[in-house]
Amino acid sequence: MDFSLNKEQKDIKEAAKEFARSEFDLEIALELDKEGRFPAEIWKKACDLGFIGLHFPEEYGGQGLGLLEDVLVIEEFCRQHSGIGMALALSCFGAEMVLQFGTQGQKREYLPPLATGKCRSSFAYLEWNPKGNFGAVDTIAEKNARGYRIRGNKSFVVNGTSPGLLVIISRMKGDESPDDLTAFALSKEMGQLQLTGMSKSTGMRMVPLMNVEFNNLEVPSESLLGQIGQGRRQLTKISEIMRIQASAMGIGTAQGAFDLALGYCKQREQFGRKIGSFEAIRDRLAEMATRIEMSRLLTYKAAWGLDNDQPVQGLNYMAKMITSETAVEVAKSALHCFGGYGYVIENQIEHFYRDSSMIEFIGMPGDHEKGLIADVVAGKI
């Protein structure tokens, strides 16, 4: 059993690391975080070098590589700066629906502009639900002579203000089952889209989050993504990929926080000794390193399985759950290594700490994933 990366994968990982080191300026990152702005210039450079849409086929602007290669890039980006890394990783959020289920025409229209830095994509799935019913969809699509009319509201829409692809998940009028969902792919330049900004989030502030209202939005028939009523199956498929990409964000965020803490512990002195020599600190570092390596191995295995048509049932749930928890725990431990200085906004560890809390909610909250893991290992009891 060989766990090593091949030469191409090592080269990709190293190239991503060098790009992040040279382009992720910390002073600029601080301003972007404070102002809640997307790192547009860095993103365009990343697109020019082929880091965005890495696993898209070459005919659609990508590199034709696998999900594992995508994971390696996301990990290194988030390791250098969690906020910038997450923003770049989510610039194609929702595009997987088109890649997996779109027609040739939809793929040609929407995917190349995403990979080449002309626009970003959005995924309109989640809705504000006062009953806490995660994943419930009340947005309605109705068939008419011109195509479809969509009405409803979506929350937490990533990149909502950017031109480009918008994937909408809705129910068809008359469908009563919560599983009868239908997906649409359209351009955000269409009218009848009402966007309102959401309040500043705890972390991931460089990723614009919007509320979107569809006020009888008219879309043509060719906007249908896949088949009517197949949306839940489509979501299940792409969620495997989204969870693994989110896991890569978790690994990178945890590793970046650990790197900062380790460097600080080797330099900071108290009572005439480097604090890294104290047993309590060394125990903390050991636990952090172990969690990170465990998360990395699980994520790489999940990505490799999908790339090689050997998926292990439930492994993407496990990877997402453990890496999101690891990111939070490691960032918290790393911050404690800095003491009070760790809470200063100008200290990068504070960014890792805030951003780590957002990873759990990419795809679905961890409590839901634990239930899905239990379904796999124990079945319905």
Buried (B, 14 or more C-beta within 10 A) or exposed (E): EEEEBEEEBEEBBEBBBEBBEEBBBEEBBBEBBEEBBBBBEBBBBBBEEBBBBBBBBEEBBBBEBBBBBBBBBBBBBBBBBBBBBBBBBBBBBBBBBBBBBBBEEBBEBBBBBBBBBEBBBBBBBBBEEEEEEEBEBBBBBEBEEEBBBBBBBBBBBBBBBBEBBBBBBBBBEEBEEEEBBBBBBBBBEEEBBEEEEEEEBEBBBBBBBBBBBBEEBBBEEBBBBBEBBBBBEBBEBBBBBBBBBBBBBBBBBBBBBBBBBBEBBEEBEEEEEEBBEBEEBEEBBEEBBEBBEEBBEBBBBBBBBBBEEEBEEBBBBBBBBBBBBBBBBBBBBBBBBBEEBBEEEEBBBBBBBBBBBBBBBBBBEBEBBEEBBBBEEEEEE
